């Protein structure tokens, strides 16, 4: 994974009036996940975890459109989990971010800072006054003559919609990351990125979208989203079984549906799982990272997100992709505080993948 993941900071103000530490908030389309970690003896320790649902239409088109329930949910998470930290690390959806790779002549970083905005004007399809802009050097190429640079731009309207609810919850936004990069950060923290050749896939099945990140030797080579997620499984159950949305969601989560004894959840979910698996394979194949025995092809996949543990999904994806598919162990490289239920965390770990990656970010990384 490239170091951009650790370093992006979308130029948010940070008040140091209180030094209460940092807490990560993964504000998704259907829920907010809280992760607080501290550094102890050069290792990360999880001290607080929490998750609460959001109303269906609170977040739409990558924006917080109904602030009141989001603010209240953040407050409840902080209070119910006994969090004292007031500086927040959060993220915007990767699908809302403009990313461009450019090449620039070799130069000192002080020069690069001055020249990057000029270069961005020609490749970012937005007025730079309307975006938060950042960059990361990816590589030195052509024998040291050029730099490969990744530009990242996010509309201020999008960033502000998230920072506004954080501030209204009486917290201070410290860093806004990108969820793609938080997933990479999670992977790098928990797994050995230097082992062997080939491509690693990080697939995060959220409520409305499934994100796909491909890593080669720890460096991100592709990111993208499919407009499919956990809500598609619920909607298809509702339609096929002629039941309410509440009944469909409960059946999806528990495998129990009143009046339908003997109905197998995995079998019922399989058509939707098949569609999602086929779309993932098509996306990966179009990029050229299909699995093969030797060389640089796809070698394994780590599956995360709220729907990662749906019965049969991991196994079907493994069958269709032809490579091992594992549930992401989001806290594999972390120690756990006394309040964390280790047995329960095994089931919940894929849900907290983005939050885990956010939780170890700090201002000044860049």
Secondary structure, 3 states (H helix, E strand, C coil): CCCHHHHCCCCCCCCCCCCCCEEEEEECCCEEEEEEEEEECCEEEEEEEEEEECCCCCEECCEECCHHHHHHHHHHHHHHCCCCCCEEEEEECHHHEEEEEEEEECCCHHHHHHHHHHHHHHHCCCCHHHEEEEEEEEEEEHHHCEEEEEEEEEEHHHHHHHHHHHHHCCCEEEEEEEHHHHHHHHHHHHCCCCCCCCEEEEEEECCCCEEEEEEECCEEEEEEEECCCHHHHHHHHHHHHCCCHHHHHHHHHHCCCCCCCCCCHHHHHHHHHHHHHHHHHHHHHHHCCCCCCCCCCEEEEEEECCCCCCCCHHHHHHHHHCCEEEECCCCCCCEECCCCCHHHHHHHHHHHHHHHHHHCCCCCCC
